[in-house]
Amino acid sequence: MTRATAEARGRMAERRAAWWLRLHGWRILGKRLRVPVGEVDLIARRGRTVAFIEVKWRDRAADLDLAIDQYRLRRVAAAAEMLHPRFARPHDAIRIDVMLLAPRRLPRHLIHVWQP
């Protein structure tokens, strides 16, 4: 798979994840935010919760279990640490979530996957 193809699939997965989150009451605050220590695919709010979300797409649903690892979660958490002052208010709950997507499957939303 070429870099351009992977990039296009990643963007498509992020659009689908954002759509799914909106259907479940979340408001999307940001997309693809990069800072020196990492990147956050989506930032969403529902009530007093702000979620920094890593989105993963795999062609086979069976491969989703291996799509996320501690290294990636550390980078998302580091980026969230830098970005949260821009998006969170005092007393908001902040968490790191993961959205897993594959063809012909509903998105799987893993909640609060990272504890430093």
Biopython code that builds the backbone (N, CA, C, O; Angstrom):
import numpy as np
from Bio.PDB.StructureBuilder import StructureBuilder

atoms = [
    (1, "MET", "N", (0.846, -1.170, 0.000)),
    (1, "MET", "CA", (0.000, 0.000, 0.000)),
    (1, "MET", "C", (0.897, 1.240, 0.000)),
    (1, "MET", "O", (1.863, 1.325, 0.757)),
    (2, "THR", "N", (0.560, 2.185, -0.852)),
    (2, "THR", "CA", (1.355, 3.410, -0.935)),
    (2, "THR", "C", (1.012, 4.335, 0.234)),
    (2, "THR", "O", (-0.017, 4.176, 0.891)),
    (3, "ARG", "N", (1.875, 5.279, 0.470)),
    (3, "ARG", "CA", (1.662, 6.261, 1.535)),
    (3, "ARG", "C", (0.373, 7.056, 1.271)),
    (3, "ARG", "O", (-0.390, 7.333, 2.197)),
    (4, "ALA", "N", (0.140, 7.414, 0.016)),
    (4, "ALA", "CA", (-1.067, 8.176, -0.336)),
    (4, "ALA", "C", (-2.329, 7.363, -0.065)),
    (4, "ALA", "O", (-3.324, 7.904, 0.417)),
    (5, "THR", "N", (-2.295, 6.072, -0.370)),
    (5, "THR", "CA", (-3.446, 5.207, -0.116)),
    (5, "THR", "C", (-3.704, 5.093, 1.382)),
    (5, "THR", "O", (-4.846, 5.183, 1.832)),
    (6, "ALA", "N", (-2.636, 4.895, 2.147)),
    (6, "ALA", "CA", (-2.777, 4.801, 3.599)),
    (6, "ALA", "C", (-3.328, 6.099, 4.173)),
    (6, "ALA", "O", (-4.170, 6.074, 5.071)),
    (7, "GLU", "N", (-2.862, 7.223, 3.665)),
    (7, "GLU", "CA", (-3.340, 8.531, 4.119)),
    (7, "GLU", "C", (-4.829, 8.699, 3.821)),
    (7, "GLU", "O", (-5.586, 9.178, 4.666)),
    (8, "ALA", "N", (-5.240, 8.306, 2.629)),
    (8, "ALA", "CA", (-6.655, 8.413, 2.243)),
    (8, "ALA", "C", (-7.525, 7.514, 3.120)),
    (8, "ALA", "O", (-8.605, 7.925, 3.543)),
    (9, "ARG", "N", (-7.074, 6.313, 3.393)),
    (9, "ARG", "CA", (-7.838, 5.413, 4.266)),
    (9, "ARG", "C", (-7.929, 5.969, 5.677)),
    (9, "ARG", "O", (-8.973, 5.875, 6.324)),
    (10, "GLY", "N", (-6.834, 6.546, 6.151)),
    (10, "GLY", "CA", (-6.847, 7.142, 7.488)),
    (10, "GLY", "C", (-7.843, 8.276, 7.593)),
    (10, "GLY", "O", (-8.582, 8.374, 8.573)),
    (11, "ARG", "N", (-7.865, 9.130, 6.590)),
    (11, "ARG", "CA", (-8.821, 10.251, 6.588)),
    (11, "ARG", "C", (-10.268, 9.742, 6.518)),
    (11, "ARG", "O", (-11.151, 10.273, 7.192)),
    (12, "MET", "N", (-10.502, 8.716, 5.702)),
    (12, "MET", "CA", (-11.843, 8.143, 5.597)),
    (12, "MET", "C", (-12.263, 7.551, 6.946)),
    (12, "MET", "O", (-13.403, 7.733, 7.374)),
    (13, "ALA", "N", (-11.356, 6.851, 7.611)),
    (13, "ALA", "CA", (-11.661, 6.268, 8.912)),
    (13, "ALA", "C", (-11.981, 7.360, 9.930)),
    (13, "ALA", "O", (-12.899, 7.205, 10.735)),
    (14, "GLU", "N", (-11.245, 8.441, 9.900)),
    (14, "GLU", "CA", (-11.490, 9.542, 10.834)),
    (14, "GLU", "C", (-12.849, 10.187, 10.570)),
    (14, "GLU", "O", (-13.548, 10.556, 11.514)),
    (15, "ARG", "N", (-13.234, 10.329, 9.294)),
    (15, "ARG", "CA", (-14.564, 10.873, 8.983)),
    (15, "ARG", "C", (-15.662, 9.948, 9.514)),
    (15, "ARG", "O", (-16.646, 10.412, 10.091)),
    (16, "ARG", "N", (-15.488, 8.643, 9.318)),
    (16, "ARG", "CA", (-16.480, 7.686, 9.825)),
    (16, "ARG", "C", (-16.550, 7.695, 11.345)),
    (16, "ARG", "O", (-17.636, 7.641, 11.923)),
    (17, "ALA", "N", (-15.398, 7.762, 11.985)),
    (17, "ALA", "CA", (-15.376, 7.802, 13.449)),
    (17, "ALA", "C", (-16.066, 9.069, 13.958)),
    (17, "ALA", "O", (-16.830, 9.010, 14.921)),
    (18, "ALA", "N", (-15.804, 10.208, 13.324)),
    (18, "ALA", "CA", (-16.436, 11.466, 13.727)),
    (18, "ALA", "C", (-17.950, 11.379, 13.543)),
    (18, "ALA", "O", (-18.706, 11.844, 14.396)),
    (19, "TRP", "N", (-18.387, 10.796, 12.456)),
    (19, "TRP", "CA", (-19.820, 10.615, 12.190)),
    (19, "TRP", "C", (-20.444, 9.771, 13.298)),
    (19, "TRP", "O", (-21.495, 10.121, 13.835)),
    (20, "TRP", "N", (-19.796, 8.659, 13.637)),
    (20, "TRP", "CA", (-20.294, 7.750, 14.676)),
    (20, "TRP", "C", (-20.382, 8.475, 16.024)),
    (20, "TRP", "O", (-21.371, 8.347, 16.746)),
    (21, "LEU", "N", (-19.351, 9.221, 16.343)),
    (21, "LEU", "CA", (-19.351, 9.949, 17.610)),
    (21, "LEU", "C", (-20.484, 10.977, 17.652)),
    (21, "LEU", "O", (-21.170, 11.102, 18.666)),
    (22, "ARG", "N", (-20.680, 11.709, 16.561)),
    (22, "ARG", "CA", (-21.774, 12.696, 16.515)),
    (22, "ARG", "C", (-23.127, 12.018, 16.738)),
    (22, "ARG", "O", (-23.981, 12.549, 17.448)),
    (23, "LEU", "N", (-23.319, 10.846, 16.131)),
    (23, "LEU", "CA", (-24.574, 10.106, 16.319)),
    (23, "LEU", "C", (-24.795, 9.716, 17.780)),
    (23, "LEU", "O", (-25.929, 9.493, 18.204)),
    (24, "HIS", "N", (-23.715, 9.635, 18.539)),
    (24, "HIS", "CA", (-23.797, 9.251, 19.944)),
    (24, "HIS", "C", (-23.634, 10.442, 20.896)),
    (24, "HIS", "O", (-23.284, 10.277, 22.064)),
    (25, "GLY", "N", (-23.894, 11.636, 20.373)),
    (25, "GLY", "CA", (-23.966, 12.804, 21.227)),
    (25, "GLY", "C", (-22.679, 13.573, 21.447)),
    (25, "GLY", "O", (-22.644, 14.479, 22.281)),
    (26, "TRP", "N", (-21.635, 13.244, 20.733)),
    (26, "TRP", "CA", (-20.360, 13.948, 20.877)),
    (26, "TRP", "C", (-20.299, 15.117, 19.898)),
    (26, "TRP", "O", (-20.883, 15.067, 18.815)),
    (27, "ARG", "N", (-19.589, 16.159, 20.289)),
    (27, "ARG", "CA", (-19.312, 17.279, 19.406)),
    (27, "ARG", "C", (-17.824, 17.229, 19.078)),
    (27, "ARG", "O", (-16.996, 17.146, 19.985)),
    (28, "ILE", "N", (-17.482, 17.279, 17.818)),
    (28, "ILE", "CA", (-16.085, 17.214, 17.392)),
    (28, "ILE", "C", (-15.466, 18.600, 17.558)),
    (28, "ILE", "O", (-15.950, 19.583, 16.996)),
    (29, "LEU", "N", (-14.392, 18.661, 18.337)),
    (29, "LEU", "CA", (-13.708, 19.928, 18.605)),
    (29, "LEU", "C", (-12.490, 20.128, 17.720)),
    (29, "LEU", "O", (-12.107, 21.262, 17.430)),
    (30, "GLY", "N", (-11.883, 19.034, 17.293)),
    (30, "GLY", "CA", (-10.677, 19.145, 16.486)),
    (30, "GLY", "C", (-10.377, 17.852, 15.754)),
    (30, "GLY", "O", (-10.774, 16.767, 16.179)),
    (31, "LYS", "N", (-9.667, 17.992, 14.643)),
    (31, "LYS", "CA", (-9.271, 16.839, 13.829)),
    (31, "LYS", "C", (-7.804, 16.968, 13.473)),
    (31, "LYS", "O", (-7.325, 18.055, 13.148)),
    (32, "ARG", "N", (-7.090, 15.846, 13.537)),
    (32, "ARG", "CA", (-5.689, 15.765, 13.101)),
    (32, "ARG", "C", (-4.831, 16.897, 13.637)),
    (32, "ARG", "O", (-4.250, 17.664, 12.870)),
    (33, "LEU", "N", (-4.757, 16.994, 14.916)),
    (33, "LEU", "CA", (-3.952, 18.041, 15.542)),
    (33, "LEU", "C", (-2.570, 17.492, 15.870)),
    (33, "LEU", "O", (-2.428, 16.489, 16.568)),
    (34, "ARG", "N", (-1.558, 18.176, 15.348)),
    (34, "ARG", "CA", (-0.173, 17.753, 15.559)),
    (34, "ARG", "C", (0.543, 18.730, 16.466)),
    (34, "ARG", "O", (0.382, 19.946, 16.364)),
    (35, "VAL", "N", (1.331, 18.168, 17.350)),
    (35, "VAL", "CA", (2.241, 18.932, 18.203)),
    (35, "VAL", "C", (3.579, 18.206, 18.149)),
    (35, "VAL", "O", (3.636, 17.082, 17.649)),
    (36, "PRO", "N", (4.652, 18.805, 18.643)),
    (36, "PRO", "CA", (5.966, 18.164, 18.509)),
    (36, "PRO", "C", (6.056, 16.736, 19.065)),
    (36, "PRO", "O", (6.858, 15.937, 18.582)),
    (37, "VAL", "N", (5.247, 16.416, 20.065)),
    (37, "VAL", "CA", (5.371, 15.088, 20.693)),
    (37, "VAL", "C", (4.428, 14.037, 20.119)),
    (37, "VAL", "O", (4.533, 12.864, 20.478)),
    (38, "GLY", "N", (3.511, 14.425, 19.237)),
    (38, "GLY", "CA", (2.591, 13.441, 18.677)),
    (38, "GLY", "C", (1.419, 14.085, 17.966)),
    (38, "GLY", "O", (1.425, 15.278, 17.662)),
    (39, "GLU", "N", (0.416, 13.266, 17.711)),
    (39, "GLU", "CA", (-0.765, 13.711, 16.973)),
    (39, "GLU", "C", (-2.006, 13.090, 17.594)),
    (39, "GLU", "O", (-1.977, 11.963, 18.089)),
    (40, "VAL", "N", (-3.096, 13.847, 17.559)),
    (40, "VAL", "CA", (-4.396, 13.344, 17.993)),
    (40, "VAL", "C", (-5.307, 13.370, 16.777)),
    (40, "VAL", "O", (-5.435, 14.399, 16.113)),
    (41, "ASP", "N", (-5.943, 12.231, 16.484)),
    (41, "ASP", "CA", (-6.805, 12.151, 15.305)),
    (41, "ASP", "C", (-8.083, 12.970, 15.477)),
    (41, "ASP", "O", (-8.453, 13.741, 14.592)),
    (42, "LEU", "N", (-8.758, 12.800, 16.620)),
    (42, "LEU", "CA", (-9.998, 13.531, 16.891)),
    (42, "LEU", "C", (-10.013, 13.990, 18.337)),
    (42, "LEU", "O", (-9.495, 13.315, 19.226)),
    (43, "ILE", "N", (-10.611, 15.143, 18.555)),
    (43, "ILE", "CA", (-10.900, 15.604, 19.906)),
    (43, "ILE", "C", (-12.397, 15.850, 19.947)),
    (43, "ILE", "O", (-12.943, 16.560, 19.103)),
    (44, "ALA", "N", (-13.061, 15.256, 20.939)),
    (44, "ALA", "CA", (-14.515, 15.343, 21.010)),
    (44, "ALA", "C", (-14.961, 15.658, 22.431)),
    (44, "ALA", "O", (-14.277, 15.338, 23.403)),
    (45, "ARG", "N", (-16.116, 16.290, 22.526)),
    (45, "ARG", "CA", (-16.702, 16.629, 23.821)),
    (45, "ARG", "C", (-18.122, 16.097, 23.881)),
    (45, "ARG", "O", (-18.882, 16.171, 22.915)),
    (46, "ARG", "N", (-18.458, 15.556, 25.049)),
    (46, "ARG", "CA", (-19.842, 15.222, 25.376)),
    (46, "ARG", "C", (-20.021, 15.570, 26.844)),
    (46, "ARG", "O", (-19.423, 14.947, 27.722)),
    (47, "GLY", "N", (-20.848, 16.567, 27.095)),
    (47, "GLY", "CA", (-21.032, 17.035, 28.464)),
    (47, "GLY", "C", (-19.732, 17.607, 29.002)),
    (47, "GLY", "O", (-19.142, 18.507, 28.403)),
    (48, "ARG", "N", (-19.291, 17.078, 30.135)),
    (48, "ARG", "CA", (-18.063, 17.559, 30.773)),
    (48, "ARG", "C", (-16.889, 16.626, 30.508)),
    (48, "ARG", "O", (-15.896, 16.654, 31.236)),
    (49, "THR", "N", (-16.995, 15.806, 29.479)),
    (49, "THR", "CA", (-15.914, 14.887, 29.120)),
    (49, "THR", "C", (-15.295, 15.321, 27.798)),
    (49, "THR", "O", (-16.002, 15.552, 26.817)),
    (50, "VAL", "N", (-13.977, 15.429, 27.782)),
    (50, "VAL", "CA", (-13.234, 15.698, 26.551)),
    (50, "VAL", "C", (-12.389, 14.466, 26.271)),
    (50, "VAL", "O", (-11.592, 14.043, 27.108)),
    (51, "ALA", "N", (-12.572, 13.895, 25.083)),
    (51, "ALA", "CA", (-11.842, 12.693, 24.697)),
    (51, "ALA", "C", (-10.868, 13.012, 23.572)),
    (51, "ALA", "O", (-11.224, 13.643, 22.576)),
    (52, "PHE", "N", (-9.637, 12.564, 23.753)),
    (52, "PHE", "CA", (-8.600, 12.639, 22.727)),
    (52, "PHE", "C", (-8.562, 11.239, 22.115)),
    (52, "PHE", "O", (-8.265, 10.263, 22.803)),
    (53, "ILE", "N", (-8.863, 11.147, 20.820)),
    (53, "ILE", "CA", (-9.194, 9.857, 20.215)),
    (53, "ILE", "C", (-8.214, 9.478, 19.119)),
    (53, "ILE", "O", (-7.957, 10.254, 18.199)),
    (54, "GLU", "N", (-7.673, 8.273, 19.233)),
    (54, "GLU", "CA", (-6.843, 7.664, 18.191)),
    (54, "GLU", "C", (-7.772, 6.798, 17.347)),
    (54, "GLU", "O", (-8.532, 5.994, 17.887)),
    (55, "VAL", "N", (-7.715, 6.957, 16.029)),
    (55, "VAL", "CA", (-8.573, 6.206, 15.116)),
    (55, "VAL", "C", (-7.706, 5.231, 14.332)),
    (55, "VAL", "O", (-6.658, 5.600, 13.803)),
    (56, "LYS", "N", (-8.158, 3.979, 14.264)),
    (56, "LYS", "CA", (-7.425, 2.952, 13.516)),
    (56, "LYS", "C", (-8.366, 2.232, 12.556)),
    (56, "LYS", "O", (-9.476, 1.845, 12.922)),
    (57, "TRP", "N", (-7.908, 2.065, 11.344)),
    (57, "TRP", "CA", (-8.629, 1.326, 10.308)),
    (57, "TRP", "C", (-7.800, 0.113, 9.921)),
    (57, "TRP", "O", (-6.587, 0.213, 9.741)),
    (58, "ARG", "N", (-8.447, -1.015, 9.796)),
    (58, "ARG", "CA", (-7.803, -2.218, 9.271)),
    (58, "ARG", "C", (-8.743, -2.846, 8.254)),
    (58, "ARG", "O", (-9.963, -2.783, 8.401)),
    (59, "ASP", "N", (-8.165, -3.451, 7.221)),
    (59, "ASP", "CA", (-8.972, -4.091, 6.184)),
    (59, "ASP", "C", (-9.679, -5.335, 6.697)),
    (59, "ASP", "O", (-10.727, -5.718, 6.178)),
    (60, "ARG", "N", (-9.109, -5.961, 7.711)),
    (60, "ARG", "CA", (-9.723, -7.151, 8.306)),
    (60, "ARG", "C", (-10.017, -6.863, 9.774)),
    (60, "ARG", "O", (-9.147, -6.396, 10.509)),
    (61, "ALA", "N", (-11.242, -7.143, 10.191)),
    (61, "ALA", "CA", (-11.640, -6.890, 11.577)),
    (61, "ALA", "C", (-10.745, -7.652, 12.549)),
    (61, "ALA", "O", (-10.490, -7.180, 13.657)),
    (62, "ALA", "N", (-10.274, -8.815, 12.146)),
    (62, "ALA", "CA", (-9.412, -9.617, 13.021)),
    (62, "ALA", "C", (-8.107, -8.898, 13.343)),
    (62, "ALA", "O", (-7.498, -9.167, 14.378)),
    (63, "ASP", "N", (-7.670, -7.995, 12.479)),
    (63, "ASP", "CA", (-6.414, -7.279, 12.698)),
    (63, "ASP", "C", (-6.560, -6.087, 13.659)),
    (63, "ASP", "O", (-5.559, -5.499, 14.071)),
    (64, "LEU", "N", (-7.785, -5.735, 14.010)),
    (64, "LEU", "CA", (-7.988, -4.572, 14.868)),
    (64, "LEU", "C", (-7.427, -4.769, 16.276)),
    (64, "LEU", "O", (-7.012, -3.805, 16.918)),
    (65, "ASP", "N", (-7.412, -6.001, 16.752)),
    (65, "ASP", "CA", (-6.904, -6.250, 18.101)),
    (65, "ASP", "C", (-5.431, -5.884, 18.239)),
    (65, "ASP", "O", (-4.957, -5.624, 19.346)),
    (66, "LEU", "N", (-4.707, -5.861, 17.128)),
    (66, "LEU", "CA", (-3.286, -5.534, 17.167)),
    (66, "LEU", "C", (-2.991, -4.124, 16.639)),
    (66, "LEU", "O", (-1.828, -3.766, 16.452)),
    (67, "ALA", "N", (-4.019, -3.336, 16.402)),
    (67, "ALA", "CA", (-3.845, -2.035, 15.756)),
    (67, "ALA", "C", (-3.268, -0.973, 16.695)),
    (67, "ALA", "O", (-2.670, -0.001, 16.233)),
    (68, "ILE", "N", (-3.437, -1.144, 17.974)),
    (68, "ILE", "CA", (-2.995, -0.109, 18.918)),
    (68, "ILE", "C", (-2.016, -0.718, 19.920)),
    (68, "ILE", "O", (-2.187, -1.849, 20.373)),
    (69, "ASP", "N", (-0.996, 0.056, 20.250)),
    (69, "ASP", "CA", (0.004, -0.427, 21.203)),
    (69, "ASP", "C", (0.363, 0.679, 22.187)),
    (69, "ASP", "O", (-0.080, 1.817, 22.035)),
    (70, "GLN", "N", (1.151, 0.352, 23.175)),
    (70, "GLN", "CA", (1.522, 1.312, 24.220)),
    (70, "GLN", "C", (2.294, 2.499, 23.659)),
    (70, "GLN", "O", (2.122, 3.627, 24.121)),
    (71, "TYR", "N", (3.140, 2.251, 22.671)),
    (71, "TYR", "CA", (3.919, 3.336, 22.067)),
    (71, "TYR", "C", (2.991, 4.399, 21.480)),
    (71, "TYR", "O", (3.158, 5.590, 21.743)),
    (72, "ARG", "N", (2.017, 3.964, 20.686)),
    (72, "ARG", "CA", (1.080, 4.915, 20.072)),
    (72, "ARG", "C", (0.253, 5.640, 21.132)),
    (72, "ARG", "O", (0.030, 6.847, 21.042)),
    (73, "LEU", "N", (-0.197, 4.889, 22.134)),
    (73, "LEU", "CA", (-0.996, 5.517, 23.184)),
    (73, "LEU", "C", (-0.184, 6.545, 23.968)),
    (73, "LEU", "O", (-0.719, 7.582, 24.359)),
    (74, "ARG", "N", (1.084, 6.276, 24.199)),
    (74, "ARG", "CA", (1.940, 7.253, 24.884)),
    (74, "ARG", "C", (2.053, 8.535, 24.069)),
    (74, "ARG", "O", (2.021, 9.633, 24.626)),
    (75, "ARG", "N", (2.187, 8.398, 22.748)),
    (75, "ARG", "CA", (2.289, 9.584, 21.886)),
    (75, "ARG", "C", (0.979, 10.387, 21.887)),
    (75, "ARG", "O", (1.003, 11.617, 21.923)),
    (76, "VAL", "N", (-0.151, 9.693, 21.848)),
    (76, "VAL", "CA", (-1.441, 10.387, 21.908)),
    (76, "VAL", "C", (-1.590, 11.076, 23.264)),
    (76, "VAL", "O", (-2.034, 12.222, 23.333)),
    (77, "ALA", "N", (-1.221, 10.385, 24.333)),
    (77, "ALA", "CA", (-1.319, 10.976, 25.671)),
    (77, "ALA", "C", (-0.419, 12.199, 25.801)),
    (77, "ALA", "O", (-0.818, 13.198, 26.401)),
    (78, "ALA", "N", (0.786, 12.134, 25.249)),
    (78, "ALA", "CA", (1.696, 13.278, 25.306)),
    (78, "ALA", "C", (1.123, 14.459, 24.519)),
    (78, "ALA", "O", (1.208, 15.606, 24.958)),
    (79, "ALA", "N", (0.546, 14.171, 23.365)),
    (79, "ALA", "CA", (-0.077, 15.230, 22.570)),
    (79, "ALA", "C", (-1.288, 15.804, 23.307)),
    (79, "ALA", "O", (-1.490, 17.019, 23.318)),
    (80, "ALA", "N", (-2.086, 14.941, 23.915)),
    (80, "ALA", "CA", (-3.257, 15.396, 24.664)),
    (80, "ALA", "C", (-2.839, 16.299, 25.827)),
    (80, "ALA", "O", (-3.513, 17.282, 26.133)),
    (81, "GLU", "N", (-1.726, 15.957, 26.466)),
    (81, "GLU", "CA", (-1.217, 16.778, 27.571)),
    (81, "GLU", "C", (-0.923, 18.202, 27.089)),
    (81, "GLU", "O", (-1.195, 19.170, 27.800)),
    (82, "MET", "N", (-0.375, 18.323, 25.897)),
    (82, "MET", "CA", (-0.079, 19.656, 25.350)),
    (82, "MET", "C", (-1.340, 20.367, 24.858)),
    (82, "MET", "O", (-1.435, 21.591, 24.951)),
    (83, "LEU", "N", (-2.305, 19.612, 24.337)),
    (83, "LEU", "CA", (-3.482, 20.212, 23.711)),
    (83, "LEU", "C", (-4.635, 20.482, 24.666)),
    (83, "LEU", "O", (-5.465, 21.348, 24.389)),
    (84, "HIS", "N", (-4.706, 19.770, 25.773)),
    (84, "HIS", "CA", (-5.906, 19.882, 26.603)),
    (84, "HIS", "C", (-6.199, 21.294, 27.113)),
    (84, "HIS", "O", (-7.372, 21.623, 27.291)),
    (85, "PRO", "N", (-5.203, 22.145, 27.358)),
    (85, "PRO", "CA", (-5.577, 23.509, 27.783)),
    (85, "PRO", "C", (-6.397, 24.281, 26.735)),
    (85, "PRO", "O", (-7.158, 25.184, 27.083)),
    (86, "ARG", "N", (-6.240, 23.924, 25.463)),
    (86, "ARG", "CA", (-7.000, 24.599, 24.403)),
    (86, "ARG", "C", (-8.438, 24.122, 24.317)),
    (86, "ARG", "O", (-9.300, 24.853, 23.827)),
    (87, "PHE", "N", (-8.718, 22.902, 24.785)),
    (87, "PHE", "CA", (-10.027, 22.305, 24.548)),
    (87, "PHE", "C", (-10.832, 21.991, 25.810)),
    (87, "PHE", "O", (-12.057, 21.891, 25.750)),
    (88, "ALA", "N", (-10.164, 21.837, 26.936)),
    (88, "ALA", "CA", (-10.861, 21.461, 28.164)),
    (88, "ALA", "C", (-11.068, 22.679, 29.057)),
    (88, "ALA", "O", (-10.279, 23.624, 29.059)),
    (89, "ARG", "N", (-12.139, 22.621, 29.800)),
    (89, "ARG", "CA", (-12.441, 23.648, 30.787)),
    (89, "ARG", "C", (-12.098, 23.105, 32.173)),
    (89, "ARG", "O", (-11.924, 21.898, 32.346)),
    (90, "PRO", "N", (-12.002, 23.992, 33.152)),
    (90, "PRO", "CA", (-11.768, 23.485, 34.509)),
    (90, "PRO", "C", (-12.865, 22.481, 34.899)),
    (90, "PRO", "O", (-14.037, 22.680, 34.581)),
    (91, "HIS", "N", (-12.487, 21.447, 35.563)),
    (91, "HIS", "CA", (-13.385, 20.403, 36.069)),
    (91, "HIS", "C", (-13.890, 19.441, 34.983)),
    (91, "HIS", "O", (-14.732, 18.592, 35.276)),
    (92, "ASP", "N", (-13.405, 19.548, 33.750)),
    (92, "ASP", "CA", (-13.750, 18.556, 32.726)),
    (92, "ASP", "C", (-12.988, 17.268, 33.002)),
    (92, "ASP", "O", (-11.870, 17.287, 33.517)),
    (93, "ALA", "N", (-13.603, 16.170, 32.655)),
    (93, "ALA", "CA", (-12.910, 14.880, 32.669)),
    (93, "ALA", "C", (-12.200, 14.747, 31.331)),
    (93, "ALA", "O", (-12.789, 14.997, 30.279)),
    (94, "ILE", "N", (-10.950, 14.357, 31.373)),
    (94, "ILE", "CA", (-10.155, 14.209, 30.149)),
    (94, "ILE", "C", (-9.748, 12.752, 30.041)),
    (94, "ILE", "O", (-9.318, 12.143, 31.021)),
    (95, "ARG", "N", (-9.884, 12.195, 28.845)),
    (95, "ARG", "CA", (-9.516, 10.796, 28.669)),
    (95, "ARG", "C", (-8.976, 10.541, 27.272)),
    (95, "ARG", "O", (-9.150, 11.351, 26.362)),
    (96, "ILE", "N", (-8.317, 9.396, 27.123)),
    (96, "ILE", "CA", (-7.796, 8.931, 25.840)),
    (96, "ILE", "C", (-8.667, 7.755, 25.419)),
    (96, "ILE", "O", (-8.799, 6.777, 26.155)),
    (97, "ASP", "N", (-9.267, 7.854, 24.221)),
    (97, "ASP", "CA", (-10.105, 6.794, 23.667)),
    (97, "ASP", "C", (-9.498, 6.297, 22.363)),
    (97, "ASP", "O", (-8.609, 6.934, 21.797)),
    (98, "VAL", "N", (-9.981, 5.164, 21.897)),
    (98, "VAL", "CA", (-9.582, 4.606, 20.606)),
    (98, "VAL", "C", (-10.843, 4.209, 19.855)),
    (98, "VAL", "O", (-11.763, 3.631, 20.433)),
    (99, "MET", "N", (-10.882, 4.521, 18.567)),
    (99, "MET", "CA", (-11.953, 4.056, 17.686)),
    (99, "MET", "C", (-11.336, 3.083, 16.694)),
    (99, "MET", "O", (-10.372, 3.416, 16.005)),
    (100, "LEU", "N", (-11.897, 1.874, 16.624)),
    (100, "LEU", "CA", (-11.412, 0.838, 15.719)),
    (100, "LEU", "C", (-12.453, 0.609, 14.627)),
    (100, "LEU", "O", (-13.627, 0.377, 14.915)),
    (101, "LEU", "N", (-12.009, 0.677, 13.363)),
    (101, "LEU", "CA", (-12.925, 0.535, 12.237)),
    (101, "LEU", "C", (-12.403, -0.487, 11.237)),
    (101, "LEU", "O", (-11.198, -0.630, 11.030)),
    (102, "ALA", "N", (-13.351, -1.193, 10.623)),
    (102, "ALA", "CA", (-13.047, -2.167, 9.572)),
    (102, "ALA", "C", (-14.251, -2.225, 8.637)),
    (102, "ALA", "O", (-15.352, -1.829, 9.017)),
    (103, "PRO", "N", (-14.046, -2.716, 7.416)),
    (103, "PRO", "CA", (-15.168, -2.805, 6.470)),
    (103, "PRO", "C", (-16.295, -3.688, 7.013)),
    (103, "PRO", "O", (-16.057, -4.706, 7.663)),
    (104, "ARG", "N", (-17.509, -3.270, 6.728)),
    (104, "ARG", "CA", (-18.707, -4.027, 7.064)),
    (104, "ARG", "C", (-18.850, -4.316, 8.562)),
    (104, "ARG", "O", (-19.455, -5.316, 8.949)),
    (105, "ARG", "N", (-18.303, -3.455, 9.386)),
    (105, "ARG", "CA", (-18.404, -3.573, 10.838)),
    (105, "ARG", "C", (-18.785, -2.214, 11.418)),
    (105, "ARG", "O", (-18.395, -1.175, 10.885)),
    (106, "LEU", "N", (-19.537, -2.225, 12.497)),
    (106, "LEU", "CA", (-19.786, -0.984, 13.212)),
    (106, "LEU", "C", (-18.496, -0.567, 13.911)),
    (106, "LEU", "O", (-17.718, -1.424, 14.329)),
    (107, "PRO", "N", (-18.262, 0.722, 14.042)),
    (107, "PRO", "CA", (-17.065, 1.165, 14.766)),
    (107, "PRO", "C", (-17.097, 0.668, 16.211)),
    (107, "PRO", "O", (-18.160, 0.550, 16.822)),
    (108, "ARG", "N", (-15.924, 0.386, 16.734)),
    (108, "ARG", "CA", (-15.785, -0.037, 18.126)),
    (108, "ARG", "C", (-15.080, 1.099, 18.869)),
    (108, "ARG", "O", (-13.961, 1.481, 18.527)),
    (109, "HIS", "N", (-15.753, 1.629, 19.889)),
    (109, "HIS", "CA", (-15.235, 2.758, 20.661)),
    (109, "HIS", "C", (-14.711, 2.225, 21.991)),
    (109, "HIS", "O", (-15.484, 1.790, 22.846)),
    (110, "LEU", "N", (-13.388, 2.265, 22.156)),
    (110, "LEU", "CA", (-12.761, 1.851, 23.409)),
    (110, "LEU", "C", (-12.570, 3.092, 24.263)),
    (110, "LEU", "O", (-11.953, 4.069, 23.838)),
    (111, "ILE", "N", (-13.103, 3.037, 25.460)),
    (111, "ILE", "CA", (-13.159, 4.220, 26.318)),
    (111, "ILE", "C", (-12.042, 4.188, 27.360)),
    (111, "ILE", "O", (-11.772, 3.152, 27.968)),
    (112, "HIS", "N", (-11.404, 5.332, 27.554)),
    (112, "HIS", "CA", (-10.427, 5.554, 28.611)),
    (112, "HIS", "C", (-9.360, 4.445, 28.614)),
    (112, "HIS", "O", (-9.211, 3.708, 29.588)),
    (113, "VAL", "N", (-8.633, 4.353, 27.512)),
    (113, "VAL", "CA", (-7.686, 3.254, 27.319)),
    (113, "VAL", "C", (-6.300, 3.516, 27.883)),
    (113, "VAL", "O", (-5.468, 2.609, 27.899)),
    (114, "TRP", "N", (-6.030, 4.727, 28.345)),
    (114, "TRP", "CA", (-4.671, 5.051, 28.789)),
    (114, "TRP", "C", (-4.694, 5.617, 30.201)),
    (114, "TRP", "O", (-5.431, 6.557, 30.501)),
    (115, "GLN", "N", (-3.887, 5.035, 31.045)),
    (115, "GLN", "CA", (-3.641, 5.549, 32.394)),
    (115, "GLN", "C", (-2.148, 5.763, 32.520)),
    (115, "GLN", "O", (-1.399, 4.789, 32.454)),
    (116, "PRO", "N", (-1.671, 6.993, 32.700)),
    (116, "PRO", "CA", (-0.222, 7.209, 32.811)),
    (116, "PRO", "C", (0.373, 6.551, 34.046)),
    (116, "PRO", "O", (1.579, 6.646, 34.276)),
]
sb = StructureBuilder()
sb.init_structure("model")
sb.init_model(0)
sb.init_chain("A")
sb.init_seg("    ")
for serial, (resi, resn, name, xyz) in enumerate(atoms, 1):
    if name == "N":
        sb.init_residue(resn, " ", resi, " ")
    sb.init_atom(name, np.array(xyz, "f"), 0.0, 1.0, " ", f" {name:<3s}", serial, name[0])
structure = sb.get_structure()
